[in-house]
Amino acid sequence: GYKLTPQINLGAHYFHAKQSGSASGAFNGKADFMVAALDYAFSKRTDAYFAVDHTRVSGGAGMTLASNGARDRTGITAGLRHRF
């Protein structure tokens, strides 16, 4: 993470996973997950956030992210948070 200004925080993360040991090899493979996030603080207790993430899997035929066989996906998250 990096504090760009007193109100703006930027963050980025990367994760890598490897799976092996499947008897048929269908579930052997690897996954990569990346996310970038921006957070803007309106006050000490209220902020807005925006994040984009991307996941990709590779390897055997069983290495999918959904029942439709997708091997990569991208998501977007946005919100307003207030702490009571």
C-alpha positions in Angstrom: 0.0 0.0 0.0 1.0 3.6 -0.5 -0.5 6.8 1.0 -0.6 9.1 -2.0 -2.1 12.0 0.0 -3.6 12.2 3.5 -7.0 11.3 2.0 -5.9 8.8 -0.8 -4.5 5.3 -0.3 -3.4 3.0 -3.1 -2.9 -0.7 -2.7 -1.9 -3.6 -4.9 -1.6 -7.3 -4.2 -0.5 -10.4 -6.1 -1.0 -14.0 -5.1 0.2 -17.2 -6.8 -0.9 -20.7 -6.0 0.1 -24.1 -7.3 -1.8 -27.3 -6.9 -0.5 -30.8 -7.6 -1.2 -34.4 -6.5 -4.4 -35.0 -8.5 -4.4 -38.7 -9.6 -5.7 -37.9 -13.0 -3.8 -34.6 -13.4 -7.1 -32.8 -14.2 -6.8 -30.7 -11.1 -3.1 -30.0 -11.2 -2.3 -26.4 -12.1 -1.7 -22.9 -10.9 -3.7 -19.7 -10.2 -2.7 -16.1 -10.2 -4.7 -13.4 -8.5 -4.1 -9.6 -8.8 -6.0 -6.7 -7.2 -5.5 -3.0 -7.2 -7.5 -0.7 -4.8 -8.0 3.0 -4.2 -9.4 4.4 -1.0 -10.5 8.0 -0.5 -11.1 9.2 3.1 -13.8 11.9 3.4 -13.2 11.9 7.2 -11.8 9.7 10.0 -14.8 7.5 9.8 -16.1 7.7 6.2 -14.4 6.6 3.0 -15.1 5.5 -0.5 -13.2 2.6 -2.2 -12.8 1.2 -5.7 -11.0 -2.0 -6.5 -10.3 -4.1 -9.6 -9.2 -7.8 -9.4 -8.2 -10.4 -12.0 -7.9 -14.1 -11.5 -6.5 -16.6 -14.0 -6.0 -20.4 -13.7 -4.1 -22.8 -15.9 -3.3 -26.5 -15.9 -5.5 -29.5 -16.1 -9.1 -29.5 -17.5 -10.5 -29.4 -13.9 -8.8 -26.1 -13.2 -11.7 -23.7 -13.8 -13.3 -20.8 -12.0 -16.9 -21.6 -12.8 -19.1 -24.4 -14.0 -19.0 -22.9 -17.5 -15.3 -23.7 -17.8 -14.0 -20.1 -17.4 -10.3 -19.9 -16.7 -10.1 -16.2 -16.0 -12.3 -13.5 -14.7 -12.2 -9.8 -13.7 -14.2 -8.1 -11.0 -14.9 -4.6 -9.9 -15.9 -3.5 -6.4 -17.0 0.0 -5.3 -18.5 1.2 -2.1 -19.0 3.8 0.6 -18.0 2.8 4.2 -18.9 4.5 7.5 -17.6 3.2 10.8 -19.9 3.6 13.8 
